[in-house]
Amino acid sequence: DLSPKNFPRVRTLLLKRVFGDVFSVFNCIISMNPLLIVSLLAMTTPELVAPCPTGVVNQIAGLYRWHILPVEERGKTYQTFTSQRQRFTPSLFELLYRARRLEPMHDGVFIDFDVFSNTQSETFGAKVIGCRSAEAMSIQAQVNVDVGLRGISSGIPSRLIYEMKRSAQGNWRINNIIYPGGKPVQLRAYLQQLLHSTF
């Protein structure tokens, strides 16, 4: 009976029939390939971030303790950027050291943002959130950097990914910094391009 008064009941029966068929097909596929359910869950479940090794946390925390020092303190001989050499791989330290010395009037280019926060704001501190394995002898650490202006935190951290590399002696060093976004930027590639663009 397709009279108007029976439309709700007919619609309910149709929905049950359609979705019943869908679930029957889905159950059939799963029964034939049990691994499919694992794949589907992997697609919808975010990757777990594990705690970082102590050596990784110590290196990053130490860098930011130096970084948030007042400018006059960082200018002292024992607190200059070279005092942080041991926190970086030799190749990244060399790129940073050279790029930090660039002057716009003399070289035509310079670093125009804070590479340790990916902003032009003040940095108040940083927190290592967790790590995930990248490749052999390498690990990626997610770091939330507390930034703001005029001594006041914005309350919205800047998220960075630190690529840490372990030396043959077992020491962790910063090998790269990745700035996430629509098109992630890597610090190492940015510095290489910047140095290549000088007069």
N, C-alpha and C positions, 0 to 999 in steps of 0.2 A: 504494500500500500504506500504510494508516493504522495499522499496528500500532505499539505503544509503542516498539519499537526504532528506528522510522523517524521519530519525532517531531522529534528535533534537525534532521534533514535537511529535513523538511517546513517547520519554522519558519524555517530559513535561506532557503529558496526563497521563502517568503511575504514575508520582509523585503526581499529583493532586488527582488521584484516591486513591492511598495508603494513603496519609496524610489526605485526606477528610474522609476516613473510620476511621482513628485513632481518629480524632477530634470528629467524630460522636459518637464513643464508649465512649470517655472521657466525652462528654456532657451528655450522657445517664447516666453514673455512677454518675456524679455530681447531676443530677436532682433527682436521686433516693436517694442519701445520701448527703445532703448539708453540713454536718459536715466534709466530706472528704476534702473539699477545705481548711477548717480551719486547719486540721491536716497537710496538705501539706505545707501550709504557715508556720506553726510552725516549721517544719523540716528545712526550708530554711532560716528562719529569725533569726539572732543572738539575744541572750537574751539581753534585755535592762539592762543597769547598771544605777541605780538611785543614786542621791547624797547621801552622807553619813551623818548620824547624826553628829551634831557639836561635841558631846562628843567623837565620834570615831576619827574624824579628829584631835582633840586636843591631844588625847593620842598618836597617831602615830607621829604627828608632834613634840610633846615634846620629844618623844624617840629619834628621829633623831637629834634634836637640841643637846641633850646630846651626842649622838653617834659620831657626827662629831667634837666634841671638841678635841683639841690637847691632846695627851696622858698625858702630864704633868698636864693638867687641870683635866682630868678624875681621876687622881691619888689622888687628894685632897679629904679629908675626906667627904666633903659635896657633892662631885661629883662622888663618887664611884658607882658601879653598884647598891648597896643597895638603893641609892637615887631614883632609878627607880622602886622600889618595887610596888608602887601603880598603875603602868601601866599594871601589869600582874595579872592574877589569881594566888592565892597562890600556887597551885600545879605546874604551869609552872615556876613561879619564883624560887621555890625550885629546880627544875630540872636544870634550867639555872645556878643558884648560885653554885650548886655542880659541874656541868660539867665545868664551867669556872675555877674552882680551880684544875682541873686535870693537872698533869704534866707527860710527856711521860717517863721520867727516873724513876719516882716513881710509876706511875699508869699503864704504858704501853700504854695508850691511851690518847687522848686529842682532843679538838675541833680544826680541822685543816682548818676551813674556817670562814668567817664572817657570822654569822647566820642572821644578819640583812640586808644582800645584796645577800647572796648565791654566794659569790665570794671570791677571795683572793686579791681583789683590794682595792683601797681607796674608801671611800664613801664621796660624796660631798653634798648630800641632798636627799630628797624623796618627792614624790607628791602622794597624795591620789587621785586616778582616779574616783572611784565610789564604790558603795556597792550593794550587793544583799542579800536577806534574805536566811538564811541557815536553821534554825529551831527556835523553840520558844526560846526567850531571847538570840538569837545568830544571828550574821550577818557576812558576809564575805566582806572584803574591798580589792580592788585591789590597790596595791601600786607600783609605778615605782620608783626604786632607781637609782640615778645618780652615776655611778661608773667610775673609770679610774685609771691611774697610773701617778706617778710623778707630781701630782697636775693638771693633764689635764684630763678632762672628755672624755670618749670614745664616747659619743653621743648616745650610745645604752643602754637604761636603763635596769636594771635587774627587772623582774616582779615578785612580790610576792603576795600571798594571805594571808591576816591577818584574822584569825578567832577571832572575838570579841564577848565577852560574857557580858551580862548586869546583874549586881548584883541586889539583892532585893531592894537595895537603889537607883537603877537607874543609877549606874556608869558603864561605859563601860571599860572592861579590855581585854588585849590580852591573849587569851587562847591557841592559836596555830599559827604557821606560816607554810604555804604550799608553797613548791617550785615546780612550774609547770614544765612540761616536758613530755617526753615519758612515764616515770614512776614517777608521782608526789611523792615527799618525804615530810613527815610531821615532823616538828621540834620536837614535843613532842615524837614521836616514836623513832626518831634518838637519842635523849638524853637518853631515857630509855635504849636503846640498848647499848649506849656508857658506861653508868654507870654500866651496868650489865657485861661489858667486862673487867672491871678493875682487876688488880692482886688480 
